[in-house]
Amino acid sequence: MKAATFPSNDRGETSIQVVLLVPIILSVFFTCVHAAALAHGGQVASLAAMRGAQISAASNGSSDSNALMKLEIQRSVQEMGNRLESEPQLSVFQGNVQVTVRVLVPGVVPFLPTSVRRSATVPAERFIEEQDRQ
């Protein structure tokens, strides 16, 4: 049996392939990790906005309910391992309550966004006395 012989002009081809492919593979991997972090941040922001909107819709718009809403949003975001980028924004219009939350996401890839914004709109609850009901 004869040993396999390799042409002498293929020297270093494997190392060039590795040098060219490793950065591409790593950038795809880190982009996927960043996309997963953005998706998680979006879910956290949606949850926090919905909880805040539900608390605000159930209250009569008092300052205590706004403080409770902000505290619940902060707690929800922190329990899921994220941070708020700014204060939650509350707006009431046409019998609806809308809460907007911005959540920071850990930056893995420098040029991709590092925050997620989500809003939740809930109809404001209204209590009607029994004698006023028709």
For each residue, the residues with C-beta under 8 A, 3 or more apart:
1:
2:
3:
4:
5:
6: 10
7: 10
8: 11
9:
10: 6 7 13
11: 8
12: 15 16
13: 10 16 17
14: 17 18
15: 12 18 19
16: 12 13 19 20
17: 13 14 20 21
18: 14 15 21 22
19: 15 16 22
20: 16 17 23 24
21: 17 18 24 25
22: 18 19 25 26
23: 20 26 27
24: 20 21 27 28
25: 21 22 28 29
26: 22 23 29 30
27: 23 24 30 31 109
28: 24 25 31 32
29: 25 26 32 33
30: 26 27 33 34 108 109
31: 27 28 34 35 109 112
32: 28 29 35 36
33: 29 30 36 37 108
34: 30 31 37 38 107 108 109 112
35: 31 32 38 39
36: 32 33 39 40
37: 33 34 40 41 105 106 108
38: 34 35 41 42 105 112 113 116
39: 35 36 42 43
40: 36 37 43 44 80 82 105
41: 37 38 44 45 82 103 104 105 115 116
42: 38 39 45 46 103 116 118
43: 39 40 46 47 80
44: 40 41 47 48 76 77 80 81 82 103 116
45: 41 42 48 49 77 101 102 103 116 117 118
46: 42 43 49 50 118 120
47: 43 44 50 51 76 80
48: 44 45 51 52 72 73 76 77 88 101 103 118
49: 45 46 52 53 73 88 99 100 101 118 119 120
50: 46 47 53 54 99 120 122
51: 47 48 54 55 72 73 76
52: 48 49 55 56 69 70 72 73 88 90 99 101 120
53: 49 50 56 57 97 98 99 120 121 122
54: 50 51 57 58 122
55: 51 52 58 59 65 68 69 72
56: 52 53 59 61 65 66 69 90 92 97 99 122
57: 53 54 97 122 123 124 125
58: 54 55 65 125
59: 55 56 62 64 65 68 69
60: 65
61: 56 65 66 92
62: 59 65 66
63: 66 67
64: 59 67 68
65: 55 56 58 59 60 61 62 68 69
66: 56 61 62 63 69 70 90
67: 63 64 70 71
68: 55 59 64 65 71 72
69: 52 55 56 59 65 66 72 73 88 90 99
70: 52 66 67 73 74 87 88
71: 67 68 74 75
72: 48 51 52 55 68 69 75 76
73: 48 49 51 52 69 70 76 77 84 88 99 101
74: 70 71 77 78 84
75: 71 72 78 79
76: 44 47 48 51 72 73 79 80
77: 44 45 48 73 74 80 82 83 84 101 103
78: 74 75 81 82 83
79: 75 76
80: 40 43 44 47 76 77
81: 44 78
82: 40 41 44 77 78 103 104 105
83: 77 78 103 104
84: 73 74 77 87 88 101 102 103 104
85: 102 103 104 115
86: 102
87: 70 84
88: 48 49 52 69 70 73 84 99 100 101
89: 99 100
90: 52 56 66 69 97 98 99
91: 97 98 100
92: 56 61 96 97 98 124
93: 96 98
94:
95: 123 124 126
96: 92 93 121 122 123 124
97: 53 56 57 90 91 92 121 122 123 124
98: 53 90 91 92 93 119 120 121
99: 49 50 52 53 56 69 73 88 89 90 119 120
100: 49 88 89 91 117 118 119
101: 45 48 49 52 73 77 84 88 117 118 119
102: 45 84 85 86 115 116 117
103: 41 42 44 45 48 77 82 83 84 85 115 116 117 118
104: 41 82 83 84 85 114 115
105: 37 38 40 41 82 113 114 115 116
106: 37 114
107: 34 110 112 114
108: 30 33 34 37 112
109: 27 30 31 34 112
110: 107
111:
112: 31 34 38 107 108 109
113: 38 105 116
114: 104 105 106 107
115: 41 85 102 103 104 105
116: 38 41 42 44 45 102 103 105 113
117: 45 100 101 102 103
118: 42 45 46 48 49 100 101 103
119: 49 98 99 100 101
120: 46 49 50 52 53 98 99
121: 53 96 97 98
122: 50 53 54 56 57 96 97
123: 57 95 96 97
124: 57 92 95 96 97
125: 57 58
126: 95
127:
128: 132 133
129: 132 133
130: 133
131:
132: 128 129
133: 128 129 130
134:
